[in-house]
Amino acid sequence: MRRLSDRFADAARSVPDLAGLRHLLADTAAELGFDHFALLDHASLSSPGAPLVRIDNYPEAWVAEMVARDLAADDPVHLASRRTNVAFRWSELGRLIRLEPRHRRILARSRRFGLGHGLTVPANVPGEPSASCSFAVRGGRGMPSDRLRCAELVGAHALCAARRLRPRGRRSRPHLSRREIECLRLVARGKTDWEIARILGLSQHTARQYVKRARAAYDTVSRTLLVVHGLRDAWISFDEAIPPYW
């Protein structure tokens, strides 16, 4: 099985587009003993026109119902994905989140469309959409328990490939200078222009100009929106923006 994960990793690094990744993932999931797979940015189900990733072979009627009834926000698998950085079986959902009646209804409904047990590999990368790669068997089948570790590795490599191939739309990340990025990081920590100047050894006027240029690059007058843009475009991380508790 290790050879399978290694082969997948090599192929995923060079796959040219999402269609190619879908075919590669479908073949590998079947070889692992799974009937279904789903690799997606979670927001893709509620924003189908956005430049987000969604490749799967889930029952089409189930996906259509999720989109039509806007069930994605309450999908317990997606919610649990945001609570951990390691793969989990769907049987472990109750350990990760509190399963409310609405969550149980979604799980029961998915079983009516033929989905059985599953394994999910989460992806929580600062500044990027919450995502996951899931593998599932059809109802009535057991999980290929001896291949779950390999499936976890395959899912992780698939998510890396999806990040590389994620549609970017028409928006491109504007250029920020080194000083502008330094100022952005300090703005994210709640520092004023005067404090930024003291920390970086600049005049207050110069610090203000760097912050102004960064805001202009994103066409915003709000320091808060500047930080949001910085997180989205990975100029800064959540660890840099949110001070530690100790």
Wavefront OBJ file of the C-alpha trace (Angstrom):
o trace
v 0.000 0.000 0.000
v 2.913 2.339 0.621
v 3.890 1.944 -3.025
v 0.362 3.033 -3.967
v 0.581 6.240 -1.897
v 4.042 6.959 -3.327
v 2.802 6.447 -6.889
v -0.148 8.705 -6.221
v 2.079 11.413 -4.734
v 4.370 11.367 -7.771
v 1.439 11.530 -10.189
v -0.395 14.226 -8.216
v 2.629 16.523 -8.300
v 2.543 16.592 -12.098
v -1.169 16.290 -12.889
v -1.988 19.262 -15.146
v -5.562 20.104 -14.145
v -8.480 19.227 -11.879
v -9.946 16.836 -14.462
v -6.719 14.869 -14.373
v -6.705 14.899 -10.585
v -10.281 13.604 -10.574
v -9.395 10.622 -12.769
v -6.298 9.891 -10.707
v -8.230 10.078 -7.445
v -11.080 7.917 -8.777
v -8.695 5.156 -9.853
v -6.771 5.281 -6.577
v -9.907 5.299 -4.409
v -11.147 2.184 -6.196
v -7.768 0.504 -5.753
v -7.945 1.276 -2.035
v -11.335 -0.388 -1.820
v -13.605 2.666 -1.652
v -16.673 3.269 -3.801
v -16.813 7.049 -3.501
v -14.522 10.037 -3.008
v -15.056 13.771 -2.607
v -12.334 16.425 -2.615
v -13.745 19.903 -2.203
v -13.501 23.364 -0.766
v -16.464 23.291 1.613
v -17.820 26.605 0.345
v -18.115 25.173 -3.168
v -21.497 23.605 -2.351
v -23.023 26.906 -1.272
v -21.205 29.030 -3.899
v -21.196 26.886 -7.058
v -20.038 29.728 -9.314
v -17.023 30.701 -7.203
v -13.456 29.736 -8.187
v -13.348 26.800 -5.757
v -12.471 23.110 -6.021
v -15.066 20.314 -6.097
v -14.312 16.924 -7.620
v -16.247 13.839 -6.547
v -18.179 10.772 -7.608
v -20.828 10.966 -4.885
v -24.391 10.042 -5.924
v -25.523 12.950 -8.096
v -28.986 13.054 -6.534
v -27.472 13.463 -3.070
v -25.186 16.306 -4.150
v -28.117 18.004 -5.914
v -30.207 17.773 -2.740
v -27.404 19.207 -0.609
v -27.075 22.183 -2.940
v -30.833 22.713 -3.374
v -31.534 22.544 0.364
v -28.350 24.386 1.356
v -27.280 21.577 3.682
v -23.540 22.186 3.383
v -23.385 24.594 6.335
v -24.684 21.853 8.644
v -22.764 18.945 7.126
v -21.233 17.274 10.209
v -18.261 15.968 8.225
v -17.354 19.495 7.140
v -17.876 20.862 10.644
v -15.670 18.160 12.150
v -12.993 18.880 9.537
v -12.558 22.343 11.045
v -11.867 20.858 14.492
v -8.898 18.663 13.661
v -5.831 18.388 11.448
v -5.758 14.581 11.281
v -7.908 12.103 9.379
v -11.007 10.754 11.099
v -13.582 8.070 10.493
v -17.183 9.180 10.214
v -17.939 6.925 13.162
v -15.824 9.360 15.233
v -17.898 12.467 14.412
v -19.464 12.533 17.877
v -15.998 12.843 19.401
v -15.171 15.919 17.339
v -18.447 17.850 17.374
v -21.726 17.761 19.238
v -24.088 15.955 16.909
v -27.364 17.866 16.889
v -30.597 16.462 15.382
v -30.000 18.393 12.138
v -26.590 16.752 11.771
v -28.042 13.292 12.355
v -30.729 13.968 9.762
v -28.081 14.799 7.152
v -26.179 11.595 7.942
v -29.363 9.541 7.757
v -30.330 11.183 4.480
v -26.906 10.450 2.959
v -27.339 6.786 3.820
v -30.626 6.743 1.900
v -28.636 7.767 -1.180
v -26.222 4.877 -0.701
v -23.325 6.340 1.300
v -22.005 4.142 4.098
v -18.919 4.436 6.273
v -16.207 6.926 5.409
v -12.848 8.510 6.193
v -12.090 12.223 5.858
v -8.741 14.006 5.582
v -9.150 17.697 6.554
v -7.200 20.680 5.239
v -7.095 23.839 7.329
v -4.483 26.112 5.762
v -4.436 29.729 7.016
v -5.658 32.115 4.344
v -7.192 29.353 2.208
v -10.707 27.887 2.048
v -11.531 25.071 4.464
v -11.336 21.824 2.496
v -11.295 18.061 2.864
v -10.821 14.830 0.959
v -13.204 12.011 1.876
v -13.391 8.366 0.924
v -16.543 6.322 1.452
v -17.948 2.872 0.839
v -21.504 2.228 -0.244
v -24.062 1.260 2.359
v -23.749 -2.276 3.677
v -20.008 -2.559 2.988
v -17.265 -2.527 5.574
v -14.365 -0.101 5.530
v -11.032 -1.385 4.129
v -9.485 -0.979 7.589
v -6.019 -2.163 6.570
v -5.803 0.599 3.956
v -6.929 3.633 5.924
v -3.411 4.910 6.596
v -2.669 4.755 2.888
v -5.944 6.548 2.151
v -4.915 9.278 4.607
v -1.636 9.811 2.736
v -3.411 9.805 -0.629
v -5.929 12.363 0.638
v -3.181 14.644 1.924
v -1.325 14.550 -1.407
v -4.585 15.096 -3.298
v -5.333 18.200 -1.225
v -1.850 19.567 -1.949
v -2.431 19.057 -5.666
v -5.852 20.712 -5.426
v -4.300 23.783 -3.782
v -1.888 24.048 -6.690
v -4.691 23.676 -9.232
v -7.376 25.722 -7.456
v -9.010 28.182 -9.881
v -7.880 31.712 -9.188
v -10.575 33.525 -11.128
v -9.640 36.892 -12.533
v -8.218 38.231 -9.290
v -4.457 38.167 -8.842
v -2.598 38.904 -5.637
v -1.252 42.462 -5.724
v 2.425 43.061 -5.086
v 3.431 44.317 -1.646
v 6.948 45.433 -0.784
v 8.868 43.958 2.135
v 8.161 47.046 4.273
v 4.479 47.001 3.366
v 4.244 43.358 4.453
v 6.014 44.160 7.736
v 3.538 46.961 8.363
v 0.627 44.698 7.436
v 1.730 42.161 10.036
v 1.835 44.845 12.687
v -1.548 46.234 11.641
v -2.882 42.695 12.093
v -1.606 42.804 15.675
v -3.571 45.977 16.306
v -0.622 48.391 16.219
v -1.145 52.057 15.397
v 0.990 53.910 12.858
v 2.921 55.470 15.741
v 3.626 52.049 17.268
v 4.599 50.602 13.887
v 7.049 53.467 13.405
v 8.650 52.812 16.809
v 8.932 49.052 16.198
v 10.428 49.364 12.704
v 12.576 52.429 13.397
v 10.702 54.652 10.943
v 9.120 58.053 11.150
v 5.387 58.001 11.796
v 4.807 59.633 8.419
v 6.773 56.885 6.629
v 4.961 54.115 8.503
v 1.631 55.721 7.621
v 2.628 55.823 3.945
v 3.514 52.123 3.895
v 0.151 51.227 5.429
v -1.570 53.577 2.979
v 0.134 51.922 0.013
v -0.882 48.469 1.240
v -4.495 49.638 1.586
v -4.351 51.197 -1.873
v -3.101 47.913 -3.347
v -6.366 46.334 -2.161
v -8.499 49.382 -2.861
v -9.709 49.633 0.719
v -9.633 52.383 3.330
v -10.263 49.949 6.187
v -7.395 48.521 8.204
v -9.632 45.572 9.143
v -10.312 44.721 5.496
v -6.614 45.068 4.764
v -5.924 42.345 7.338
v -8.666 40.151 5.865
v -7.099 40.515 2.409
v -3.684 39.754 3.884
v -4.971 36.537 5.453
v -6.733 35.457 2.266
v -3.656 36.056 0.120
v -1.338 34.454 2.707
v 0.815 37.549 3.276
v 0.173 36.869 6.961
v -0.961 33.823 8.939
v -3.566 33.547 11.668
v -0.757 32.942 14.165
v 0.704 36.326 13.219
v -2.672 38.062 13.377
v -3.923 36.555 16.637
v -1.687 36.976 19.705
v -0.999 33.877 21.842
v -3.000 33.307 25.011
v 0.066 33.086 27.205
l 1 2 3 4 5 6 7 8 9 10 11 12 13 14 15 16 17 18 19 20 21 22 23 24 25 26 27 28 29 30 31 32 33 34 35 36 37 38 39 40 41 42 43 44 45 46 47 48 49 50 51 52 53 54 55 56 57 58 59 60 61 62 63 64 65 66 67 68 69 70 71 72 73 74 75 76 77 78 79 80 81 82 83 84 85 86 87 88 89 90 91 92 93 94 95 96 97 98 99 100 101 102 103 104 105 106 107 108 109 110 111 112 113 114 115 116 117 118 119 120 121 122 123 124 125 126 127 128 129 130 131 132 133 134 135 136 137 138 139 140 141 142 143 144 145 146 147 148 149 150 151 152 153 154 155 156 157 158 159 160 161 162 163 164 165 166 167 168 169 170 171 172 173 174 175 176 177 178 179 180 181 182 183 184 185 186 187 188 189 190 191 192 193 194 195 196 197 198 199 200 201 202 203 204 205 206 207 208 209 210 211 212 213 214 215 216 217 218 219 220 221 222 223 224 225 226 227 228 229 230 231 232 233 234 235 236 237 238 239 240 241 242 243 244 245 246
